[in-house]
Amino acid sequence: MSIELGTKILLTLYSLGSVLKLYEINNSAVVRQMDSLEASLKDFFAEGSDEVKLTLRADEFFINDQLFKVDLQMYTRMRELAKSLGEFDYGDLRFSSNTSRADIEGFVQGYSDSLRSSKSQLKPQYGGISGKKAVGSSAAAFRFEPNKMAIWLYAGLLDVVEQLYLQYRNGKTPSLLPLRRSLQMIIDNMKEHGGIYQMLSAIRDLEKQRSLSNTRVAIAIDAIGMGIFLDFSSLVLMDLALCGILGGLSKSDSAIESVKPLFRFSGLGTSSVGLILTLHDARAARQGQNAGVLGNVLMIVESYHRLLNEHLATPLPDLVRQMANGKVEGLDQGLAQLFARYKGLYPIGSLLLVDGANAIVMGHGNNEVGKKRPIIAKIRRGNLIPD
């Protein structure tokens, strides 16, 4: 199967959805996309395939049952396509080798009518084209793919943040759109697969400090995680995450100085006041001044990662215990204890000694009284862990 041809079909469907929101089906822009789809299908079938089966989920995309690997831009487009077609019960879409131009026009007309009425007008079949509602989550069928997706998204966020810091230091005002997109995908993914992100944010080299971008990304991840634990809305999660990243633009402990970099950005959107207040309050709380809940939450998370950087050899459980027991000055004790509950007695990523062997905490379960208990994997020779 040609990855290039499969990519072209998916991109054409994405472009179709975009132009159909603006134009009628007889518009030249729509006709060009139908021409492209017809040509792409012809090229695909010329390689010997009898069918193009597209499986679209929120985070995963398959062509003829093969997981389709995508970059960040493609991932964003495919999520939008999956959401658009999914609203009209077309999560699984098939094109047979006998698909005609009339079939394509019928499908596009139904898609157009659906977009305009916000109600599915798509038929189950248009000749060689058929579609049906998505059933189940592909992630459940591919056990390790959510973890691979999380690693990919985390690495992508690191790249975005490093570029943002570099451009800012060079006197430029970078767009926050790539940052928002990366964070939104992570927020959505963390609601179901938060454990792997905690693992990634806990990784550290005991022989050297983490970079600024690495630290601030880890802060953003734990701010999102604690926000989900506290049942904050998606908008609040985004504000916390953005503050976690943008808080790294100023090294000053002054609340006023810490928010000045934000005024260079024009892409803060409607949440600009909330971002400024949260970042201001996080610095104010660090100085023992009054602060709102979000500012205190961010300050708690920042304090945890500051301790990680300052005490490289201290085990994660000890750091969390110190915070919860009031051993770290300046923390709101109630929120510090909530943070400890979010992290658990043995935070994900902790290295433990179990029955004489090293083990790593991979997640949490509940014991018979409902308290968190660590789920561990013993480390084998060569620093390998079992599946």
C-alpha positions in Angstrom: 0.0 0.0 0.0 1.4 3.4 -1.0 1.5 5.7 2.1 1.8 8.7 -0.3 -1.5 7.8 -2.1 -3.3 7.0 1.2 -2.1 10.4 2.5 -3.4 12.1 -0.6 -6.9 10.5 -0.2 -7.1 11.6 3.5 -5.9 15.1 2.7 -8.5 15.4 -0.1 -11.3 14.4 2.3 -10.1 17.0 4.8 -10.0 19.7 2.1 -13.4 18.6 0.9 -14.8 19.2 4.4 -13.2 22.7 4.5 -14.4 23.9 1.1 -17.9 22.4 1.6 -18.3 24.7 4.7 -17.9 27.7 2.3 -19.2 26.7 -1.1 -22.0 24.8 -2.9 -21.2 21.5 -4.5 -21.0 23.1 -8.0 -18.3 25.6 -7.0 -15.0 25.2 -8.8 -13.1 24.7 -5.5 -15.4 21.7 -4.6 -15.2 20.3 -8.2 -11.3 20.4 -8.0 -11.4 18.4 -4.8 -13.8 15.8 -6.3 -11.4 15.5 -9.3 -8.5 15.0 -6.9 -10.4 12.3 -4.9 -11.3 10.5 -8.2 -7.7 10.6 -9.4 -6.2 9.5 -6.1 -8.6 6.5 -5.8 -7.7 5.5 -9.4 -4.0 5.7 -8.6 -4.5 3.7 -5.4 -6.4 0.9 -7.1 -3.8 0.8 -9.9 -1.4 -0.7 -7.3 -3.6 -3.7 -7.0 -5.8 -3.0 -4.0 -9.6 -3.8 -4.3 -10.7 -1.4 -1.5 -9.7 1.6 0.5 -10.8 1.2 4.1 -10.4 4.3 6.3 -10.9 4.0 10.0 -11.0 7.4 11.7 -10.8 7.8 15.5 -10.1 10.8 17.7 -6.4 9.9 18.1 -5.7 7.2 15.6 -6.2 6.7 11.9 -6.0 3.5 9.8 -5.8 2.8 6.1 -6.8 -0.8 5.3 -6.3 -1.7 9.0 -2.8 -0.4 9.1 -2.1 2.4 11.7 -1.3 5.6 9.8 1.7 7.4 11.3 1.3 11.2 11.0 3.2 14.4 11.9 1.7 17.0 14.1 0.1 19.0 11.3 -1.4 15.9 9.7 -2.6 14.7 13.1 -4.4 18.0 13.7 -6.1 17.7 10.3 -7.1 14.1 10.7 -8.6 14.8 14.1 -10.7 17.5 12.5 -11.8 15.1 9.7 -12.6 12.4 12.2 -14.7 14.7 14.2 -16.5 16.1 11.2 -17.4 12.8 9.6 -18.0 11.2 13.0 -20.8 13.7 13.7 -22.6 12.2 10.7 -21.9 8.5 11.7 -19.1 8.1 9.2 -16.3 6.9 11.4 -15.5 4.0 9.1 -15.4 4.8 5.3 -14.8 2.5 2.4 -14.2 3.0 -1.3 -14.4 0.0 -3.5 -12.5 -0.3 -6.8 -15.7 0.2 -8.8 -16.3 3.6 -7.2 -17.6 6.0 -10.0 -17.7 9.7 -10.4 -21.5 9.6 -9.7 -20.8 7.8 -6.4 -18.3 10.5 -5.4 -20.8 13.3 -6.3 -23.5 11.6 -4.3 -21.3 11.3 -1.3 -20.1 14.9 -1.5 -23.7 16.1 -1.9 -24.7 14.2 1.2 -21.7 15.5 3.1 -22.5 19.1 2.0 -26.2 18.8 3.1 -25.1 17.4 6.4 -22.7 20.3 7.1 -25.4 22.8 6.3 -28.1 21.2 8.4 -25.9 20.0 11.2 -27.7 16.7 10.9 -26.6 13.6 9.0 -27.9 13.5 5.5 -25.4 10.8 4.5 -26.7 7.5 3.3 -25.0 4.2 4.3 -24.0 3.7 0.7 -23.4 5.5 -2.5 -22.5 2.8 -5.0 -18.9 1.9 -4.4 -18.7 4.2 -1.3 -20.1 3.1 2.1 -19.8 4.5 5.6 -20.9 3.5 9.1 -20.7 4.7 12.6 -17.4 4.2 14.5 -17.7 1.2 16.9 -15.4 1.0 19.8 -12.0 2.6 20.3 -9.1 1.6 18.2 -6.9 2.3 21.2 -8.4 -0.7 23.0 -7.4 -2.9 20.1 -3.9 -1.6 20.0 -2.8 -1.7 23.6 0.5 0.2 23.3 -0.5 2.8 20.7 -1.9 5.3 23.3 1.5 5.3 25.0 3.3 5.8 21.7 0.9 8.7 20.9 1.6 10.3 24.3 5.4 10.1 23.8 5.0 11.6 20.3 2.8 14.4 21.6 5.1 15.1 24.5 8.2 15.3 22.2 6.2 17.5 19.9 5.4 19.9 22.7 9.0 20.0 23.8 10.0 21.1 20.2 7.3 23.7 20.1 8.3 25.2 23.5 12.0 25.2 22.6 11.3 27.1 19.4 9.0 29.5 21.2 11.7 30.3 23.8 14.4 30.7 21.1 12.3 33.1 19.0 11.4 35.1 22.1 15.0 35.4 23.2 15.8 36.6 19.6 13.4 39.5 20.1 10.6 38.0 18.0 7.0 37.5 19.0 6.1 33.9 18.0 2.6 32.8 17.4 1.0 30.8 20.2 -1.2 28.8 17.9 1.2 25.8 17.6 1.5 25.8 21.4 -2.3 25.9 21.9 -2.8 23.1 19.4 -0.1 20.9 21.0 -1.5 21.5 24.5 -5.1 20.9 23.4 -4.2 17.5 22.0 -2.4 16.6 25.2 -5.3 17.8 27.4 -7.7 15.6 25.4 -5.3 12.6 25.5 -4.5 13.0 29.2 -8.1 12.6 30.2 -7.9 8.9 29.2 -4.1 8.2 29.3 -2.7 10.5 32.0 -0.3 8.0 33.5 2.2 7.9 30.6 2.4 11.7 30.8 3.2 11.6 34.5 5.9 9.1 33.6 7.4 11.3 31.0 7.3 14.4 33.2 9.2 12.5 36.0 12.2 11.4 33.8 15.4 13.1 34.9 19.1 12.7 34.6 20.5 12.5 38.1 23.8 13.9 36.9 22.6 17.2 35.5 19.8 19.7 35.6 16.8 19.6 33.2 16.7 22.3 30.6 14.3 25.2 31.0 12.0 23.9 28.3 12.0 20.4 29.7 11.1 21.7 33.2 8.4 24.0 32.0 6.8 21.3 29.8 6.8 19.0 32.9 5.2 21.7 34.9 2.5 22.2 32.3 1.8 18.4 32.2 1.4 18.2 36.0 -0.7 21.4 36.0 -3.1 19.7 33.5 -3.0 16.4 35.5 -3.8 18.1 38.8 -6.5 20.2 37.1 -8.1 17.0 35.7 -7.9 15.5 39.2 -9.7 18.5 40.6 -12.3 18.3 37.8 -11.4 21.7 36.3 -13.0 22.6 32.9 -11.0 22.3 29.6 -10.7 26.1 29.4 -9.1 26.2 32.9 -6.8 23.3 32.0 -5.6 25.3 28.9 -5.0 28.4 31.0 -3.0 26.4 33.6 -0.9 24.7 30.9 -0.2 28.0 29.0 0.9 29.6 32.3 3.1 26.6 33.0 4.9 27.2 29.6 4.8 31.0 29.5 5.9 31.3 33.1 9.4 30.2 31.9 9.8 33.4 29.9 10.7 35.4 33.0 13.2 34.4 35.6 12.0 37.1 38.0 10.3 36.2 41.3 8.3 39.5 41.1 4.6 39.0 40.3 4.6 42.1 38.2 7.7 41.3 36.2 6.6 37.7 35.6 3.6 38.7 33.5 5.3 41.4 31.4 6.3 38.9 28.6 2.7 38.0 28.0 2.0 41.5 26.7 4.2 40.8 23.7 1.8 38.1 22.5 -1.3 38.8 20.4 -2.6 35.3 20.4 -3.6 34.9 24.0 -7.3 35.1 23.0 -10.2 35.7 25.3 -8.4 34.0 28.2 -5.7 36.7 28.3 -6.9 38.2 31.6 -7.2 34.8 33.2 -3.7 33.9 32.1 -2.2 37.1 33.5 -4.0 36.7 36.8 -3.0 33.1 37.2 0.7 33.7 36.4 0.7 36.8 38.6 -0.9 34.9 41.5 1.6 32.0 41.2 4.5 34.4 41.7 2.6 36.2 44.5 1.9 32.9 46.3 5.6 32.1 46.1 6.3 35.3 48.1 3.7 34.4 50.7 1.1 36.9 49.3 -2.6 36.3 48.8 -3.4 34.4 45.6 -6.4 32.7 43.9 -6.9 28.9 43.6 -5.4 28.6 40.1 -2.3 30.6 41.1 -1.8 28.4 44.1 -2.3 25.3 42.1 0.4 26.4 39.6 2.7 27.5 42.4 2.4 24.0 44.0 3.3 22.3 40.8 6.2 24.7 40.2 7.4 24.1 43.7 7.4 20.3 43.1 9.5 20.6 40.0 11.8 23.1 41.6 12.4 20.4 44.3 13.1 17.8 41.6 15.8 20.0 40.1 17.3 21.0 43.4 17.4 17.6 44.9 18.2 15.2 42.1 19.0 12.2 44.3 15.9 12.5 46.5 13.2 9.8 45.6 9.9 11.1 44.3 7.9 9.7 47.2 10.0 11.6 49.7 9.5 14.9 47.8 5.7 14.5 47.7 5.7 13.5 51.4 7.7 16.6 52.4 5.2 18.8 50.6 2.1 17.1 52.1 3.6 17.2 55.6 4.3 20.9 55.6 8.1 20.5 55.3 8.2 22.9 52.4 7.6 26.5 53.3 5.1 28.8 51.6 2.7 26.1 50.3 -1.0 26.2 50.7 -1.2 23.1 52.9 -4.7 22.0 51.7 -3.6 22.1 48.1 -0.3 20.5 48.8 -2.1 17.5 50.3 -4.4 17.4 47.2 -1.4 17.4 45.0 0.0 14.5 47.1 -3.3 12.6 46.5 -3.0 13.3 42.8 0.5 12.0 42.7 -0.1 9.1 45.1 2.1 7.8 47.9 4.4 6.4 45.2 4.2 8.8 42.2 4.3 7.3 38.7 8.0 7.1 37.6 9.2 6.3 41.2 12.1 3.8 41.4 11.5 1.3 44.2 13.3 -1.6 45.8 10.9 -4.6 45.8 12.0 -8.0 47.1 15.6 -7.1 46.5 15.0 -6.0 42.9 14.6 -2.6 41.3 11.1 -1.7 40.1 9.4 1.3 38.6 5.9 2.6 39.4 3.8 2.4 36.2 0.4 3.4 37.5 -2.0 3.2 40.4 -4.8 0.9 41.4 -7.1 0.9 44.4 -6.8 -1.5 47.4 -9.7 -2.9 49.3 -10.3 0.4 51.2 -10.2 2.5 48.0 -6.7 3.9 48.6 -4.2 4.2 45.8 -1.6 1.4 45.5 1.3 1.3 43.1 1.3 -0.8 40.0 4.9 -1.8 39.5 7.1 -3.5 36.9 10.3 -5.1 38.0 13.3 -4.0 36.0 15.1 -6.9 34.2 18.7 -7.1 33.2 19.8 -4.5 30.7 17.3 -2.0 32.3 14.4 -3.6 30.5 10.8 -3.8 31.8 8.2 -6.4 30.8 5.3 -5.4 28.5 
